[in-house]
Amino acid sequence: MSSQPFTIDDLKRILLEGAGAAENVDLETDILDKEFEDLGYDSLALLETSSRIERTYGITISDTILADATTPRALVGAVNEHLADGAAA
């Protein structure tokens, strides 16, 4: 499990590695509060992203958390909560 916080840059890298980016979306802009759907990522892309995060950071992201995290900010926050919980255990 990583002791480093999960950042928006980590999420962007994992999104690009797993699902790429839509032609009309620039991930280098402020995307924190944009809906994943508006960024061109469907549920399948988010499942792939979740799997990559789980493998990389040694955490488990439930389907409920993934469904509730509709923006990059929410997903980054959820991952960091898991990392903090693991560090406290």
Buried (B, 14 or more C-beta within 10 A) or exposed (E): EBEEEBEBEBBBBBBEEBBEBEEEBEBEEEBEEBEBEEBBBEEEBBBBBBEBBBEBBEBEBEEEBBEEBBBBBBBBEBBBEBBEEBEEE
